[in-house]
Each structure stands twice: as structure tokens, then as C-alpha cells.
Amino acid sequence: MVSMRKQTIQRRVQILASLVEGNSIRCTVRMTDAAKNTVVKLLRDIGQVCERYHNKVMVDLS
């Protein structure tokens, strides 16, 4: 079993803020000193959360 260290909320915010500002994954890795896989997995996870939110909130639109 592979044990991954959980990132703190502040660390996740730092990574996501970098991506939201328009930085690439590679640039985010350099700026935050996070592993590329960590950034990609966080991006995937937040994408799923956004999709669920969108599907729950955006209903019955004309």
C-alpha cells in the first residue's frame, strides 16, 4: 500500500491559486515545490467537485 502525505489546506490553496492565475502545471510545480503528480491529482479532484456543484446548482435553465 502506498502512503501519500496529505497536503494542508493552505498548501492546496497555494497550488490552486497558482493554477487559477493561469500558470501551467510545470510552473506551479516550480513555484510551490510540489510534485507534478500532486498538482495533477489535486486538479482532477477539484474538477470533480466543481462538476458536482455545477450539476447540483445549474438546473432548470432556459
The first five atom37 places (N, CA, C, CB, O) and aatype in JSON, in Angstrom:
{
  "aatype": [12, 19, 15, 12, 1, 11, 5, 16, 9, 5, 1, 1, 19, 5, 9, 10, 0, 15, 10, 19, 6, 7, 2, 15, 9, 1, 4, 16, 19, 1, 12, 16, 3, 0, 0, 11, 2, 16, 19, 19, 11, 10, 10, 1, 3, 9, 7, 5, 19, 4, 6, 1, 18, 8, 2, 11, 19, 12, 19, 3, 10, 15],
  "atom_mask": [
    [1, 1, 1, 1, 1],
    [1, 1, 1, 1, 1],
    [1, 1, 1, 1, 1],
    [1, 1, 1, 1, 1],
    [1, 1, 1, 1, 1],
    [1, 1, 1, 1, 1],
    [1, 1, 1, 1, 1],
    [1, 1, 1, 1, 1],
    [1, 1, 1, 1, 1],
    [1, 1, 1, 1, 1],
    [1, 1, 1, 1, 1],
    [1, 1, 1, 1, 1],
    [1, 1, 1, 1, 1],
    [1, 1, 1, 1, 1],
    [1, 1, 1, 1, 1],
    [1, 1, 1, 1, 1],
    [1, 1, 1, 1, 1],
    [1, 1, 1, 1, 1],
    [1, 1, 1, 1, 1],
    [1, 1, 1, 1, 1],
    [1, 1, 1, 1, 1],
    [1, 1, 1, 0, 1],
    [1, 1, 1, 1, 1],
    [1, 1, 1, 1, 1],
    [1, 1, 1, 1, 1],
    [1, 1, 1, 1, 1],
    [1, 1, 1, 1, 1],
    [1, 1, 1, 1, 1],
    [1, 1, 1, 1, 1],
    [1, 1, 1, 1, 1],
    [1, 1, 1, 1, 1],
    [1, 1, 1, 1, 1],
    [1, 1, 1, 1, 1],
    [1, 1, 1, 1, 1],
    [1, 1, 1, 1, 1],
    [1, 1, 1, 1, 1],
    [1, 1, 1, 1, 1],
    [1, 1, 1, 1, 1],
    [1, 1, 1, 1, 1],
    [1, 1, 1, 1, 1],
    [1, 1, 1, 1, 1],
    [1, 1, 1, 1, 1],
    [1, 1, 1, 1, 1],
    [1, 1, 1, 1, 1],
    [1, 1, 1, 1, 1],
    [1, 1, 1, 1, 1],
    [1, 1, 1, 0, 1],
    [1, 1, 1, 1, 1],
    [1, 1, 1, 1, 1],
    [1, 1, 1, 1, 1],
    [1, 1, 1, 1, 1],
    [1, 1, 1, 1, 1],
    [1, 1, 1, 1, 1],
    [1, 1, 1, 1, 1],
    [1, 1, 1, 1, 1],
    [1, 1, 1, 1, 1],
    [1, 1, 1, 1, 1],
    [1, 1, 1, 1, 1],
    [1, 1, 1, 1, 1],
    [1, 1, 1, 1, 1],
    [1, 1, 1, 1, 1],
    [1, 1, 1, 1, 1]
  ],
  "atom_positions": [
    [[0.85, -1.19, 0.0], [0.0, 0.0, 0.0], [0.88, 1.25, 0.0], [-0.96, 0.0, 1.23], [1.83, 1.35, 0.78]],
    [[0.57, 2.18, -0.88], [1.33, 3.42, -0.97], [0.7, 4.45, -0.04], [1.37, 3.94, -2.43], [-0.5, 4.67, -0.08]],
    [[1.52, 5.05, 0.77], [1.04, 6.07, 1.7], [1.42, 7.44, 1.17], [1.62, 5.86, 3.12], [2.59, 7.75, 0.99]],
    [[0.41, 8.26, 0.92], [0.68, 9.61, 0.44], [0.45, 10.61, 1.56], [-0.22, 9.95, -0.78], [-0.5, 10.5, 2.33]],
    [[1.34, 11.56, 1.64], [1.2, 12.61, 2.64], [0.11, 13.57, 2.18], [2.55, 13.37, 2.86], [0.14, 14.07, 1.06]],
    [[-0.85, 13.81, 3.05], [-1.92, 14.75, 2.73], [-1.39, 16.18, 2.78], [-3.11, 14.58, 3.7], [-0.62, 16.55, 3.66]],
    [[-1.82, 16.96, 1.81], [-1.43, 18.37, 1.77], [-2.34, 19.17, 2.7], [-1.49, 18.92, 0.32], [-3.53, 18.87, 2.81]],
    [[-1.8, 20.17, 3.36], [-2.62, 21.02, 4.21], [-3.53, 21.88, 3.32], [-1.73, 21.92, 5.12], [-3.3, 22.01, 2.12]],
    [[-4.54, 22.43, 3.92], [-5.47, 23.28, 3.17], [-4.73, 24.49, 2.6], [-6.64, 23.73, 4.06], [-4.99, 24.89, 1.46]],
    [[-3.83, 25.07, 3.37], [-3.07, 26.22, 2.89], [-2.24, 25.84, 1.66], [-2.17, 26.76, 4.01], [-2.11, 26.63, 0.72]],
    [[-1.68, 24.66, 1.69], [-0.87, 24.18, 0.57], [-1.73, 23.96, -0.67], [-0.13, 22.89, 0.95], [-1.34, 24.31, -1.78]],
    [[-2.91, 23.37, -0.47], [-3.84, 23.16, -1.58], [-4.28, 24.48, -2.18], [-5.06, 22.36, -1.12], [-4.36, 24.62, -3.4]],
    [[-4.57, 25.46, -1.33], [-4.97, 26.79, -1.79], [-3.85, 27.43, -2.59], [-5.37, 27.69, -0.6], [-4.09, 28.04, -3.62]],
    [[-2.62, 27.28, -2.12], [-1.47, 27.84, -2.83], [-1.35, 27.24, -4.23], [-0.17, 27.6, -2.02], [-1.12, 27.96, -5.2]],
    [[-1.51, 25.93, -4.34], [-1.41, 25.25, -5.63], [-2.55, 25.67, -6.54], [-1.41, 23.73, -5.44], [-2.32, 26.01, -7.71]],
    [[-3.77, 25.65, -6.02], [-4.93, 26.02, -6.84], [-4.89, 27.48, -7.25], [-6.22, 25.73, -6.08], [-5.27, 27.82, -8.37]],
    [[-4.43, 28.35, -6.36], [-4.33, 29.77, -6.69], [-3.36, 29.98, -7.85], [-3.87, 30.59, -5.46], [-3.6, 30.8, -8.74]],
    [[-2.29, 29.24, -7.83], [-1.32, 29.35, -8.92], [-1.95, 28.92, -10.25], [-0.07, 28.5, -8.62], [-1.74, 29.57, -11.27]],
    [[-2.71, 27.85, -10.23], [-3.36, 27.37, -11.44], [-4.45, 28.34, -11.91], [-3.96, 25.99, -11.21], [-4.59, 28.59, -13.11]],
    [[-5.21, 28.88, -10.97], [-6.28, 29.82, -11.32], [-5.71, 31.1, -11.93], [-7.12, 30.17, -10.08], [-6.34, 31.71, -12.79]],
    [[-4.53, 31.49, -11.49], [-3.88, 32.68, -12.04], [-3.39, 32.47, -13.47], [-2.7, 33.08, -11.16], [-2.93, 33.4, -14.12]],
    [[-3.5, 31.24, -13.95], [-3.13, 30.97, -15.33], [-1.78, 30.32, -15.51], [0.0, 0.0, 0.0], [-1.31, 30.16, -16.64]],
    [[-1.15, 29.96, -14.42], [0.15, 29.29, -14.52], [-0.02, 27.85, -14.98], [0.9, 29.34, -13.18], [-1.03, 27.21, -14.69]],
    [[0.96, 27.36, -15.7], [0.92, 25.98, -16.16], [1.2, 25.03, -14.99], [1.94, 25.75, -17.3], [1.62, 25.46, -13.92]],
    [[0.96, 23.76, -15.23], [1.25, 22.76, -14.2], [2.74, 22.77, -13.88], [0.8, 21.35, -14.65], [3.13, 22.74, -12.71]],
    [[3.57, 22.82, -14.91], [5.01, 22.83, -14.7], [5.45, 24.05, -13.89], [5.75, 22.79, -16.05], [6.28, 23.94, -12.98]],
    [[4.9, 25.21, -14.21], [5.23, 26.43, -13.48], [4.75, 26.33, -12.02], [4.6, 27.66, -14.17], [5.45, 26.74, -11.1]],
    [[3.57, 25.78, -11.83], [3.03, 25.6, -10.48], [3.91, 24.68, -9.67], [1.6, 25.04, -10.55], [4.15, 24.93, -8.48]],
    [[4.4, 23.63, -10.29], [5.32, 22.7, -9.61], [6.57, 23.45, -9.15], [5.71, 21.53, -10.54], [7.0, 23.27, -8.01]],
    [[7.13, 24.26, -10.01], [8.34, 25.02, -9.65], [8.06, 26.04, -8.55], [8.91, 25.72, -10.88], [8.84, 26.18, -7.61]],
    [[6.93, 26.74, -8.67], [6.61, 27.8, -7.7], [6.27, 27.27, -6.32], [5.47, 28.63, -8.21], [6.64, 27.87, -5.32]],
    [[5.57, 26.14, -6.27], [5.08, 25.63, -4.99], [5.93, 24.5, -4.44], [3.67, 25.16, -5.14], [5.72, 24.06, -3.31]],
    [[6.89, 24.03, -5.22], [7.75, 22.92, -4.82], [6.92, 21.66, -4.52], [8.58, 23.3, -3.59], [7.25, 20.88, -3.62]],
    [[5.86, 21.48, -5.26], [5.01, 20.29, -5.14], [5.36, 19.34, -6.27], [3.49, 20.66, -5.17], [5.87, 19.76, -7.31]],
    [[5.08, 18.07, -6.07], [5.32, 17.09, -7.13], [4.27, 17.27, -8.23], [5.27, 15.64, -6.56], [3.14, 17.66, -7.96]],
    [[4.66, 16.98, -9.46], [3.74, 17.12, -10.59], [2.5, 16.26, -10.39], [4.45, 16.74, -11.9], [1.38, 16.71, -10.66]],
    [[2.68, 15.03, -9.92], [1.53, 14.15, -9.69], [0.59, 14.72, -8.65], [2.0, 12.76, -9.26], [-0.63, 14.55, -8.75]],
    [[1.14, 15.39, -7.64], [0.31, 16.01, -6.6], [-0.56, 17.1, -7.22], [1.19, 16.6, -5.47], [-1.76, 17.17, -6.93]],
    [[0.02, 17.93, -8.06], [-0.72, 19.02, -8.7], [-1.81, 18.45, -9.61], [0.24, 19.92, -9.5], [-2.95, 18.92, -9.59]],
    [[-1.46, 17.45, -10.39], [-2.42, 16.86, -11.32], [-3.57, 16.19, -10.57], [-1.72, 15.84, -12.24], [-4.73, 16.33, -10.96]],
    [[-3.26, 15.47, -9.51], [-4.31, 14.8, -8.73], [-5.22, 15.82, -8.05], [-3.69, 13.87, -7.67], [-6.44, 15.64, -8.01]],
    [[-4.64, 16.89, -7.52], [-5.45, 17.94, -6.9], [-6.35, 18.59, -7.93], [-4.56, 18.99, -6.22], [-7.52, 18.87, -7.66]],
    [[-5.82, 18.84, -9.11], [-6.59, 19.43, -10.2], [-7.75, 18.51, -10.6], [-5.69, 19.72, -11.41], [-8.87, 18.98, -10.82]],
    [[-7.48, 17.22, -10.7], [-8.53, 16.25, -11.02], [-9.61, 16.23, -9.94], [-7.92, 14.85, -11.19], [-10.8, 16.24, -10.25]],
    [[-9.19, 16.21, -8.67], [-10.14, 16.17, -7.56], [-11.01, 17.42, -7.52], [-9.41, 16.01, -6.24], [-12.23, 17.33, -7.33]],
    [[-10.41, 18.59, -7.7], [-11.18, 19.83, -7.66], [-12.11, 19.92, -8.86], [-10.25, 21.05, -7.62], [-13.18, 20.51, -8.76]],
    [[-11.71, 19.35, -9.98], [-12.58, 19.3, -11.16], [-13.83, 18.49, -10.9], [0.0, 0.0, 0.0], [-14.91, 18.87, -11.34]],
    [[-13.69, 17.37, -10.2], [-14.85, 16.54, -9.87], [-15.78, 17.27, -8.91], [-14.39, 15.22, -9.25], [-17.0, 17.18, -9.04]],
    [[-15.21, 17.99, -7.96], [-16.02, 18.76, -7.01], [-16.79, 19.86, -7.75], [-15.14, 19.37, -5.89], [-17.97, 20.08, -7.49]],
    [[-16.11, 20.56, -8.66], [-16.76, 21.62, -9.44], [-17.87, 21.04, -10.32], [-15.72, 22.36, -10.31], [-18.92, 21.66, -10.47]],
    [[-17.64, 19.88, -10.89], [-18.66, 19.24, -11.72], [-19.91, 18.92, -10.91], [-18.1, 17.97, -12.37], [-21.03, 19.16, -11.37]],
    [[-19.72, 18.36, -9.71], [-20.87, 18.05, -8.85], [-21.63, 19.31, -8.46], [-20.42, 17.31, -7.59], [-22.86, 19.34, -8.48]],
    [[-20.88, 20.37, -8.11], [-21.5, 21.64, -7.75], [-22.3, 22.2, -8.93], [-20.44, 22.65, -7.29], [-23.44, 22.62, -8.77]],
    [[-21.69, 22.19, -10.09], [-22.34, 22.7, -11.3], [-23.64, 21.94, -11.59], [-21.39, 22.62, -12.5], [-24.68, 22.54, -11.87]],
    [[-23.57, 20.62, -11.53], [-24.75, 19.81, -11.82], [-25.85, 19.98, -10.78], [-24.35, 18.35, -11.91], [-27.03, 19.82, -11.1]],
    [[-25.48, 20.3, -9.56], [-26.47, 20.5, -8.49], [-27.12, 21.87, -8.57], [-25.83, 20.32, -7.12], [-28.33, 22.0, -8.34]],
    [[-26.34, 22.9, -8.9], [-26.82, 24.27, -8.85], [-27.45, 24.72, -10.17], [-25.69, 25.2, -8.49], [-28.47, 25.4, -10.18]],
    [[-26.84, 24.35, -11.28], [-27.29, 24.82, -12.58], [-28.36, 23.88, -13.17], [-26.09, 24.93, -13.54], [-28.07, 23.04, -14.02]],
    [[-29.58, 24.04, -12.69], [-30.69, 23.19, -13.17], [-31.83, 24.08, -13.62], [-31.17, 22.21, -12.06], [-31.96, 25.23, -13.2]],
    [[-32.66, 23.54, -14.49], [-33.85, 24.23, -14.98], [-33.53, 25.61, -15.59], [-34.86, 24.41, -13.84], [-34.2, 26.6, -15.32]],
    [[-32.5, 25.64, -16.4], [-32.13, 26.89, -17.08], [-32.78, 26.91, -18.47], [-30.57, 27.04, -17.19], [-32.9, 25.88, -19.13]],
    [[-33.18, 28.09, -18.88], [-33.78, 28.19, -20.21], [-32.75, 28.62, -21.24], [-34.94, 29.17, -20.2], [-33.08, 28.75, -22.42]]
  ]
}
